[in-house]
Amino acid sequence: MANKIRWGIVGTGGIAHKFAQGLGVLEDAELTAVSSRTKESAEKFASEFNVPNRHIGSDELACDKDVDVVYIATPNPMHKDDTTNCLMGGKAVLCEKPFAMNSKEVMQMITCAKEKNLFLMEAMWTYFFPGIKKVCQLVSDGAIGEVRLIQANFCLRSKWNPQGRVLNPQLGGGALLDVGIYNIALAQIIYGAEPERISSMAHIGETGVDEQGSMIFGYKGGAMAVLTCAVQTETAFEAAIYGTDGYIKLPHMFFQPDRIIVKSGQQQEKEIKFERLGNGYSYEAQEVMRCLRDGEVECPAMPLETSIAFMRTMDRVRQQWGLVYPMDAV
């Protein structure tokens, strides 16, 4: 592996811009290629970030010999095909969340990666923030006793655009896949297991996607997670982890925290702040590059089994809601 890890990006939307900015603060990362569905979009993105190689489509970028690893930043229904295209081209892949549209697609992606013996990871950036790592350490050390309840809200009010990514079922829209996955990820991080029981409710809007949903997860021993997500309702993006001997609050942007509040035993609340590297996307990129240099085909902190657990849980929730996407039948 060369001194610098050479990245390609498939997609030129908002998340692709943010990831490119995150790469920009890493001295050992080099953005060498970008692809889009149109030449104009690829050229515009490449000019903004000084990217030398421009392509149309993931299959074309997959053949680029100047790329070591590809970040997939296309709409949700394209994740599976774009990922497998790049894997078949011999490229390691970091695919934006949600990994795919359903468990069947996830397993196809993982099977392809294993057959090619190539690195594959879901880009759940939350796992790599220093604040989340500190939360995990505190829980593991017993600072708040046994965890009994997690509460998390990720609800926002997006602009009304039935043809846009958030509200269009053809693009995998809806609250669960867009923001609810972060709530599920937090519960998975803390409990380290899929819920044994799920009770949930959603409002399916006029475009056919979930505009708002609430979930209660039950775990072994009676522990619970109470989670809400929405794309047409605004709340604070906050979470709390309650134990038998204290609690940890993530009062702002819990999925990318720069501060947490801890109360352990009889002690007073304590605020812990964290410096941020770049815009936060740099953390997951750093870990991917470490894995590649160490010859790892899975990330220990974000293994493929975790992505399978996310999708199995969301499949179960969607089944309760009767929410079916057009690509589910394929």
Contacts in CASP RR format, 6 or more apart in sequence:
PFRMAT RR
TARGET T0000
AUTHOR 0000-0000-0000
METHOD contacts of the structure
MODEL  1
MANKIRWGIVGTGGIAHKFAQGLGVLEDAELTAVSSRTKESAEKFASEFN
VPNRHIGSDELACDKDVDVVYIATPNPMHKDDTTNCLMGGKAVLCEKPFA
MNSKEVMQMITCAKEKNLFLMEAMWTYFFPGIKKVCQLVSDGAIGEVRLI
QANFCLRSKWNPQGRVLNPQLGGGALLDVGIYNIALAQIIYGAEPERISS
MAHIGETGVDEQGSMIFGYKGGAMAVLTCAVQTETAFEAAIYGTDGYIKL
PHMFFQPDRIIVKSGQQQEKEIKFERLGNGYSYEAQEVMRCLRDGEVECP
AMPLETSIAFMRTMDRVRQQWGLVYPMDAV
1 68 0 8 1.000
1 292 0 8 1.000
1 293 0 8 1.000
2 68 0 8 1.000
3 28 0 8 1.000
4 28 0 8 1.000
4 29 0 8 1.000
4 30 0 8 1.000
5 28 0 8 1.000
5 29 0 8 1.000
5 30 0 8 1.000
5 68 0 8 1.000
5 69 0 8 1.000
5 288 0 8 1.000
5 289 0 8 1.000
5 292 0 8 1.000
5 293 0 8 1.000
6 30 0 8 1.000
6 32 0 8 1.000
6 33 0 8 1.000
6 66 0 8 1.000
6 67 0 8 1.000
6 68 0 8 1.000
6 69 0 8 1.000
7 23 0 8 1.000
7 29 0 8 1.000
7 30 0 8 1.000
7 31 0 8 1.000
7 32 0 8 1.000
7 33 0 8 1.000
7 67 0 8 1.000
7 68 0 8 1.000
7 69 0 8 1.000
7 70 0 8 1.000
7 71 0 8 1.000
7 285 0 8 1.000
8 31 0 8 1.000
8 32 0 8 1.000
8 33 0 8 1.000
8 34 0 8 1.000
8 35 0 8 1.000
8 61 0 8 1.000
8 64 0 8 1.000
8 67 0 8 1.000
8 69 0 8 1.000
8 70 0 8 1.000
8 71 0 8 1.000
9 16 0 8 1.000
9 19 0 8 1.000
9 20 0 8 1.000
9 31 0 8 1.000
9 33 0 8 1.000
9 34 0 8 1.000
9 35 0 8 1.000
9 45 0 8 1.000
9 70 0 8 1.000
9 71 0 8 1.000
9 73 0 8 1.000
10 34 0 8 1.000
10 35 0 8 1.000
10 57 0 8 1.000
10 58 0 8 1.000
10 61 0 8 1.000
10 70 0 8 1.000
10 71 0 8 1.000
10 72 0 8 1.000
10 73 0 8 1.000
10 74 0 8 1.000
10 82 0 8 1.000
10 86 0 8 1.000
11 34 0 8 1.000
11 35 0 8 1.000
11 36 0 8 1.000
11 41 0 8 1.000
11 45 0 8 1.000
11 72 0 8 1.000
11 73 0 8 1.000
11 74 0 8 1.000
12 34 0 8 1.000
12 36 0 8 1.000
12 41 0 8 1.000
12 42 0 8 1.000
12 44 0 8 1.000
12 45 0 8 1.000
12 73 0 8 1.000
13 45 0 8 1.000
13 73 0 8 1.000
14 73 0 8 1.000
15 73 0 8 1.000
15 96 0 8 1.000
16 34 0 8 1.000
16 45 0 8 1.000
16 71 0 8 1.000
16 73 0 8 1.000
17 45 0 8 1.000
17 48 0 8 1.000
18 279 0 8 1.000
18 281 0 8 1.000
19 71 0 8 1.000
19 73 0 8 1.000
19 123 0 8 1.000
19 281 0 8 1.000
19 285 0 8 1.000
20 31 0 8 1.000
20 45 0 8 1.000
20 49 0 8 1.000
21 278 0 8 1.000
21 279 0 8 1.000
21 281 0 8 1.000
22 278 0 8 1.000
22 279 0 8 1.000
22 280 0 8 1.000
22 281 0 8 1.000
22 282 0 8 1.000
22 285 0 8 1.000
23 29 0 8 1.000
23 31 0 8 1.000
23 281 0 8 1.000
23 282 0 8 1.000
23 285 0 8 1.000
24 31 0 8 1.000
24 282 0 8 1.000
25 277 0 8 1.000
25 278 0 8 1.000
25 282 0 8 1.000
26 282 0 8 1.000
26 285 0 8 1.000
26 286 0 8 1.000
26 289 0 8 1.000
28 289 0 8 1.000
29 285 0 8 1.000
29 289 0 8 1.000
31 49 0 8 1.000
31 50 0 8 1.000
31 51 0 8 1.000
32 51 0 8 1.000
32 52 0 8 1.000
32 53 0 8 1.000
32 64 0 8 1.000
32 66 0 8 1.000
32 67 0 8 1.000
33 51 0 8 1.000
33 52 0 8 1.000
33 53 0 8 1.000
33 54 0 8 1.000
33 55 0 8 1.000
33 61 0 8 1.000
33 64 0 8 1.000
33 66 0 8 1.000
33 67 0 8 1.000
34 42 0 8 1.000
34 45 0 8 1.000
34 46 0 8 1.000
34 49 0 8 1.000
34 51 0 8 1.000
34 53 0 8 1.000
34 54 0 8 1.000
34 55 0 8 1.000
34 61 0 8 1.000
35 42 0 8 1.000
35 54 0 8 1.000
35 55 0 8 1.000
35 56 0 8 1.000
35 57 0 8 1.000
35 58 0 8 1.000
35 60 0 8 1.000
35 61 0 8 1.000
36 42 0 8 1.000
36 45 0 8 1.000
36 55 0 8 1.000
36 56 0 8 1.000
36 57 0 8 1.000
37 56 0 8 1.000
37 57 0 8 1.000
38 56 0 8 1.000
39 54 0 8 1.000
39 56 0 8 1.000
42 54 0 8 1.000
42 55 0 8 1.000
42 56 0 8 1.000
43 54 0 8 1.000
45 51 0 8 1.000
46 52 0 8 1.000
46 53 0 8 1.000
46 54 0 8 1.000
52 66 0 8 1.000
53 61 0 8 1.000
53 64 0 8 1.000
53 66 0 8 1.000
53 67 0 8 1.000
55 61 0 8 1.000
55 64 0 8 1.000
57 82 0 8 1.000
58 70 0 8 1.000
58 72 0 8 1.000
58 74 0 8 1.000
58 81 0 8 1.000
58 82 0 8 1.000
58 85 0 8 1.000
58 86 0 8 1.000
59 85 0 8 1.000
61 67 0 8 1.000
61 70 0 8 1.000
61 86 0 8 1.000
62 70 0 8 1.000
62 85 0 8 1.000
62 86 0 8 1.000
62 88 0 8 1.000
62 89 0 8 1.000
62 90 0 8 1.000
62 91 0 8 1.000
63 89 0 8 1.000
67 91 0 8 1.000
68 91 0 8 1.000
68 92 0 8 1.000
68 292 0 8 1.000
69 91 0 8 1.000
69 92 0 8 1.000
69 93 0 8 1.000
69 94 0 8 1.000
69 119 0 8 1.000
69 288 0 8 1.000
69 289 0 8 1.000
69 292 0 8 1.000
70 86 0 8 1.000
70 91 0 8 1.000
70 92 0 8 1.000
70 93 0 8 1.000
70 94 0 8 1.000
71 93 0 8 1.000
71 94 0 8 1.000
71 95 0 8 1.000
71 96 0 8 1.000
71 123 0 8 1.000
71 285 0 8 1.000
72 78 0 8 1.000
72 79 0 8 1.000
72 82 0 8 1.000
72 83 0 8 1.000
72 86 0 8 1.000
72 93 0 8 1.000
72 94 0 8 1.000
72 95 0 8 1.000
72 96 0 8 1.000
72 123 0 8 1.000
73 96 0 8 1.000
74 82 0 8 1.000
74 96 0 8 1.000
75 165 0 8 1.000
75 171 0 8 1.000
75 172 0 8 1.000
76 98 0 8 1.000
76 100 0 8 1.000
76 101 0 8 1.000
76 165 0 8 1.000
76 171 0 8 1.000
76 172 0 8 1.000
76 173 0 8 1.000
76 177 0 8 1.000
77 101 0 8 1.000
77 170 0 8 1.000
77 171 0 8 1.000
77 172 0 8 1.000
77 325 0 8 1.000
77 327 0 8 1.000
79 95 0 8 1.000
79 96 0 8 1.000
79 98 0 8 1.000
79 99 0 8 1.000
79 100 0 8 1.000
79 101 0 8 1.000
79 105 0 8 1.000
79 109 0 8 1.000
80 100 0 8 1.000
80 101 0 8 1.000
80 105 0 8 1.000
80 106 0 8 1.000
80 108 0 8 1.000
80 109 0 8 1.000
82 95 0 8 1.000
83 93 0 8 1.000
83 95 0 8 1.000
83 100 0 8 1.000
83 109 0 8 1.000
83 112 0 8 1.000
83 120 0 8 1.000
84 108 0 8 1.000
84 109 0 8 1.000
84 112 0 8 1.000
86 93 0 8 1.000
87 93 0 8 1.000
87 109 0 8 1.000
87 112 0 8 1.000
87 113 0 8 1.000
87 116 0 8 1.000
87 118 0 8 1.000
87 120 0 8 1.000
88 112 0 8 1.000
88 116 0 8 1.000
90 116 0 8 1.000
90 118 0 8 1.000
91 118 0 8 1.000
92 118 0 8 1.000
92 119 0 8 1.000
92 120 0 8 1.000
92 288 0 8 1.000
92 292 0 8 1.000
93 113 0 8 1.000
93 118 0 8 1.000
93 119 0 8 1.000
93 120 0 8 1.000
93 121 0 8 1.000
94 121 0 8 1.000
94 122 0 8 1.000
94 123 0 8 1.000
94 284 0 8 1.000
94 285 0 8 1.000
94 288 0 8 1.000
95 109 0 8 1.000
95 120 0 8 1.000
95 121 0 8 1.000
95 122 0 8 1.000
95 123 0 8 1.000
96 122 0 8 1.000
96 123 0 8 1.000
97 122 0 8 1.000
97 123 0 8 1.000
97 124 0 8 1.000
97 181 0 8 1.000
97 310 0 8 1.000
98 122 0 8 1.000
98 177 0 8 1.000
98 181 0 8 1.000
98 310 0 8 1.000
98 311 0 8 1.000
98 314 0 8 1.000
99 105 0 8 1.000
99 106 0 8 1.000
99 109 0 8 1.000
99 122 0 8 1.000
99 307 0 8 1.000
99 310 0 8 1.000
99 311 0 8 1.000
100 106 0 8 1.000
100 108 0 8 1.000
100 109 0 8 1.000
100 311 0 8 1.000
101 172 0 8 1.000
101 177 0 8 1.000
101 325 0 8 1.000
101 327 0 8 1.000
101 328 0 8 1.000
102 311 0 8 1.000
102 315 0 8 1.000
102 325 0 8 1.000
102 327 0 8 1.000
102 328 0 8 1.000
103 308 0 8 1.000
103 311 0 8 1.000
103 312 0 8 1.000
103 315 0 8 1.000
105 327 0 8 1.000
106 307 0 8 1.000
106 308 0 8 1.000
106 311 0 8 1.000
107 308 0 8 1.000
109 120 0 8 1.000
110 120 0 8 1.000
110 304 0 8 1.000
110 307 0 8 1.000
110 308 0 8 1.000
113 119 0 8 1.000
113 120 0 8 1.000
113 297 0 8 1.000
113 304 0 8 1.000
114 297 0 8 1.000
117 297 0 8 1.000
118 297 0 8 1.000
119 288 0 8 1.000
119 291 0 8 1.000
119 292 0 8 1.000
119 295 0 8 1.000
119 296 0 8 1.000
119 297 0 8 1.000
119 298 0 8 1.000
119 299 0 8 1.000
120 297 0 8 1.000
120 298 0 8 1.000
120 304 0 8 1.000
121 284 0 8 1.000
121 288 0 8 1.000
121 291 0 8 1.000
121 298 0 8 1.000
121 299 0 8 1.000
121 302 0 8 1.000
121 304 0 8 1.000
121 307 0 8 1.000
122 302 0 8 1.000
122 304 0 8 1.000
122 306 0 8 1.000
122 307 0 8 1.000
122 310 0 8 1.000
123 284 0 8 1.000
124 181 0 8 1.000
124 185 0 8 1.000
124 284 0 8 1.000
124 302 0 8 1.000
124 306 0 8 1.000
124 307 0 8 1.000
124 310 0 8 1.000
125 255 0 8 1.000
125 256 0 8 1.000
125 280 0 8 1.000
125 281 0 8 1.000
125 283 0 8 1.000
125 284 0 8 1.000
126 132 0 8 1.000
126 182 0 8 1.000
126 185 0 8 1.000
126 186 0 8 1.000
126 189 0 8 1.000
126 255 0 8 1.000
126 256 0 8 1.000
127 185 0 8 1.000
127 189 0 8 1.000
127 284 0 8 1.000
127 301 0 8 1.000
127 302 0 8 1.000
128 283 0 8 1.000
128 284 0 8 1.000
128 286 0 8 1.000
128 287 0 8 1.000
128 301 0 8 1.000
128 302 0 8 1.000
129 256 0 8 1.000
129 257 0 8 1.000
129 274 0 8 1.000
129 280 0 8 1.000
129 283 0 8 1.000
130 274 0 8 1.000
130 275 0 8 1.000
130 283 0 8 1.000
131 257 0 8 1.000
131 258 0 8 1.000
131 260 0 8 1.000
131 272 0 8 1.000
131 274 0 8 1.000
132 189 0 8 1.000
132 257 0 8 1.000
134 260 0 8 1.000
134 272 0 8 1.000
134 274 0 8 1.000
135 189 0 8 1.000
135 190 0 8 1.000
135 241 0 8 1.000
135 248 0 8 1.000
135 250 0 8 1.000
135 257 0 8 1.000
135 260 0 8 1.000
136 189 0 8 1.000
136 190 0 8 1.000
138 144 0 8 1.000
138 248 0 8 1.000
138 262 0 8 1.000
138 264 0 8 1.000
139 147 0 8 1.000
139 190 0 8 1.000
139 241 0 8 1.000
139 248 0 8 1.000
142 245 0 8 1.000
143 245 0 8 1.000
143 246 0 8 1.000
143 248 0 8 1.000
143 262 0 8 1.000
143 264 0 8 1.000
144 241 0 8 1.000
144 242 0 8 1.000
144 243 0 8 1.000
144 244 0 8 1.000
144 245 0 8 1.000
144 246 0 8 1.000
144 247 0 8 1.000
144 248 0 8 1.000
144 262 0 8 1.000
144 263 0 8 1.000
144 264 0 8 1.000
144 265 0 8 1.000
145 243 0 8 1.000
145 244 0 8 1.000
145 245 0 8 1.000
145 246 0 8 1.000
146 223 0 8 1.000
146 243 0 8 1.000
146 244 0 8 1.000
146 245 0 8 1.000
147 190 0 8 1.000
147 191 0 8 1.000
147 223 0 8 1.000
147 241 0 8 1.000
147 242 0 8 1.000
147 243 0 8 1.000
148 222 0 8 1.000
148 223 0 8 1.000
148 224 0 8 1.000
148 242 0 8 1.000
148 243 0 8 1.000
148 244 0 8 1.000
149 223 0 8 1.000
149 224 0 8 1.000
149 225 0 8 1.000
149 226 0 8 1.000
149 241 0 8 1.000
149 242 0 8 1.000
149 243 0 8 1.000
150 186 0 8 1.000
150 187 0 8 1.000
150 190 0 8 1.000
150 191 0 8 1.000
150 224 0 8 1.000
150 225 0 8 1.000
150 226 0 8 1.000
150 227 0 8 1.000
150 239 0 8 1.000
150 240 0 8 1.000
150 241 0 8 1.000
150 242 0 8 1.000
151 225 0 8 1.000
151 226 0 8 1.000
151 227 0 8 1.000
151 239 0 8 1.000
151 240 0 8 1.000
151 242 0 8 1.000
152 182 0 8 1.000
152 183 0 8 1.000
152 186 0 8 1.000
152 187 0 8 1.000
152 225 0 8 1.000
152 226 0 8 1.000
152 227 0 8 1.000
152 228 0 8 1.000
152 238 0 8 1.000
152 239 0 8 1.000
152 240 0 8 1.000
152 254 0 8 1.000
153 183 0 8 1.000
153 227 0 8 1.000
153 228 0 8 1.000
153 229 0 8 1.000
153 235 0 8 1.000
153 236 0 8 1.000
153 237 0 8 1.000
153 238 0 8 1.000
153 239 0 8 1.000
154 179 0 8 1.000
154 180 0 8 1.000
154 182 0 8 1.000
154 183 0 8 1.000
154 228 0 8 1.000
154 229 0 8 1.000
154 235 0 8 1.000
154 237 0 8 1.000
154 254 0 8 1.000
154 255 0 8 1.000
155 175 0 8 1.000
155 179 0 8 1.000
155 212 0 8 1.000
155 228 0 8 1.000
155 229 0 8 1.000
155 230 0 8 1.000
155 231 0 8 1.000
155 233 0 8 1.000
155 234 0 8 1.000
155 235 0 8 1.000
155 237 0 8 1.000
156 179 0 8 1.000
156 230 0 8 1.000
156 231 0 8 1.000
156 233 0 8 1.000
156 234 0 8 1.000
156 235 0 8 1.000
156 237 0 8 1.000
157 230 0 8 1.000
157 231 0 8 1.000
157 232 0 8 1.000
157 233 0 8 1.000
157 234 0 8 1.000
158 166 0 8 1.000
158 167 0 8 1.000
158 231 0 8 1.000
158 232 0 8 1.000
160 167 0 8 1.000
161 167 0 8 1.000
162 168 0 8 1.000
162 206 0 8 1.000
162 207 0 8 1.000
164 171 0 8 1.000
165 171 0 8 1.000
165 172 0 8 1.000
165 173 0 8 1.000
166 173 0 8 1.000
166 174 0 8 1.000
166 178 0 8 1.000
166 231 0 8 1.000
167 173 0 8 1.000
167 174 0 8 1.000
167 207 0 8 1.000
167 209 0 8 1.000
167 211 0 8 1.000
167 231 0 8 1.000
168 207 0 8 1.000
168 209 0 8 1.000
169 207 0 8 1.000
169 208 0 8 1.000
169 209 0 8 1.000
169 325 0 8 1.000
169 326 0 8 1.000
170 326 0 8 1.000
172 209 0 8 1.000
172 325 0 8 1.000
172 327 0 8 1.000
173 209 0 8 1.000
173 231 0 8 1.000
174 209 0 8 1.000
174 210 0 8 1.000
174 211 0 8 1.000
174 231 0 8 1.000
175 202 0 8 1.000
175 209 0 8 1.000
175 210 0 8 1.000
175 211 0 8 1.000
175 212 0 8 1.000
175 213 0 8 1.000
175 229 0 8 1.000
175 230 0 8 1.000
175 231 0 8 1.000
176 202 0 8 1.000
176 210 0 8 1.000
176 213 0 8 1.000
176 229 0 8 1.000
176 314 0 8 1.000
176 317 0 8 1.000
176 318 0 8 1.000
176 323 0 8 1.000
177 314 0 8 1.000
178 229 0 8 1.000
178 231 0 8 1.000
179 229 0 8 1.000
179 230 0 8 1.000
179 231 0 8 1.000
180 227 0 8 1.000
180 229 0 8 1.000
181 310 0 8 1.000
181 314 0 8 1.000
182 254 0 8 1.000
182 255 0 8 1.000
183 215 0 8 1.000
183 225 0 8 1.000
183 227 0 8 1.000
183 228 0 8 1.000
183 229 0 8 1.000
183 239 0 8 1.000
184 215 0 8 1.000
184 227 0 8 1.000
184 310 0 8 1.000
184 313 0 8 1.000
184 314 0 8 1.000
185 255 0 8 1.000
185 310 0 8 1.000
186 225 0 8 1.000
186 239 0 8 1.000
186 254 0 8 1.000
186 255 0 8 1.000
187 195 0 8 1.000
187 217 0 8 1.000
187 225 0 8 1.000
187 227 0 8 1.000
188 194 0 8 1.000
188 306 0 8 1.000
188 309 0 8 1.000
188 310 0 8 1.000
188 313 0 8 1.000
190 241 0 8 1.000
191 219 0 8 1.000
191 223 0 8 1.000
191 225 0 8 1.000
193 219 0 8 1.000
193 220 0 8 1.000
193 309 0 8 1.000
194 309 0 8 1.000
194 312 0 8 1.000
194 313 0 8 1.000
195 217 0 8 1.000
195 218 0 8 1.000
195 219 0 8 1.000
195 225 0 8 1.000
195 313 0 8 1.000
196 218 0 8 1.000
196 219 0 8 1.000
196 220 0 8 1.000
197 217 0 8 1.000
197 218 0 8 1.000
198 215 0 8 1.000
198 216 0 8 1.000
198 217 0 8 1.000
198 218 0 8 1.000
198 313 0 8 1.000
198 316 0 8 1.000
198 317 0 8 1.000
198 320 0 8 1.000
199 215 0 8 1.000
199 216 0 8 1.000
199 320 0 8 1.000
200 213 0 8 1.000
200 214 0 8 1.000
200 215 0 8 1.000
200 216 0 8 1.000
200 317 0 8 1.000
200 320 0 8 1.000
200 321 0 8 1.000
201 213 0 8 1.000
201 214 0 8 1.000
201 321 0 8 1.000
202 210 0 8 1.000
202 211 0 8 1.000
202 212 0 8 1.000
202 213 0 8 1.000
202 214 0 8 1.000
202 321 0 8 1.000
202 323 0 8 1.000
203 210 0 8 1.000
203 211 0 8 1.000
203 212 0 8 1.000
203 213 0 8 1.000
204 210 0 8 1.000
204 211 0 8 1.000
204 321 0 8 1.000
204 322 0 8 1.000
204 323 0 8 1.000
205 211 0 8 1.000
208 323 0 8 1.000
209 323 0 8 1.000
210 321 0 8 1.000
210 323 0 8 1.000
211 230 0 8 1.000
211 231 0 8 1.000
211 232 0 8 1.000
211 233 0 8 1.000
212 228 0 8 1.000
212 229 0 8 1.000
212 230 0 8 1.000
212 231 0 8 1.000
212 232 0 8 1.000
212 233 0 8 1.000
213 228 0 8 1.000
213 229 0 8 1.000
213 230 0 8 1.000
213 321 0 8 1.000
214 226 0 8 1.000
214 227 0 8 1.000
214 228 0 8 1.000
215 225 0 8 1.000
215 226 0 8 1.000
215 227 0 8 1.000
215 228 0 8 1.000
215 317 0 8 1.000
216 224 0 8 1.000
216 225 0 8 1.000
216 226 0 8 1.000
216 227 0 8 1.000
217 224 0 8 1.000
217 225 0 8 1.000
217 227 0 8 1.000
217 313 0 8 1.000
218 224 0 8 1.000
218 225 0 8 1.000
219 225 0 8 1.000
228 235 0 8 1.000
236 251 0 8 1.000
236 252 0 8 1.000
237 252 0 8 1.000
237 253 0 8 1.000
237 254 0 8 1.000
237 255 0 8 1.000
238 249 0 8 1.000
238 250 0 8 1.000
238 251 0 8 1.000
238 252 0 8 1.000
238 254 0 8 1.000
239 249 0 8 1.000
239 250 0 8 1.000
239 254 0 8 1.000
240 247 0 8 1.000
240 248 0 8 1.000
240 249 0 8 1.000
240 250 0 8 1.000
241 247 0 8 1.000
241 248 0 8 1.000
241 249 0 8 1.000
241 250 0 8 1.000
245 264 0 8 1.000
245 265 0 8 1.000
246 263 0 8 1.000
246 264 0 8 1.000
246 265 0 8 1.000
247 262 0 8 1.000
247 263 0 8 1.000
248 260 0 8 1.000
248 261 0 8 1.000
248 262 0 8 1.000
248 263 0 8 1.000
249 260 0 8 1.000
249 261 0 8 1.000
249 262 0 8 1.000
250 257 0 8 1.000
250 260 0 8 1.000
251 259 0 8 1.000
251 260 0 8 1.000
251 261 0 8 1.000
252 258 0 8 1.000
252 259 0 8 1.000
256 280 0 8 1.000
257 274 0 8 1.000
258 273 0 8 1.000
258 274 0 8 1.000
258 276 0 8 1.000
259 271 0 8 1.000
259 272 0 8 1.000
259 273 0 8 1.000
259 274 0 8 1.000
260 271 0 8 1.000
260 272 0 8 1.000
261 269 0 8 1.000
261 270 0 8 1.000
261 271 0 8 1.000
261 272 0 8 1.000
262 269 0 8 1.000
262 270 0 8 1.000
262 271 0 8 1.000
262 272 0 8 1.000
263 269 0 8 1.000
263 270 0 8 1.000
264 270 0 8 1.000
277 283 0 8 1.000
277 286 0 8 1.000
284 302 0 8 1.000
287 299 0 8 1.000
287 301 0 8 1.000
287 302 0 8 1.000
288 299 0 8 1.000
291 297 0 8 1.000
291 298 0 8 1.000
291 299 0 8 1.000
298 304 0 8 1.000
318 324 0 8 1.000
END
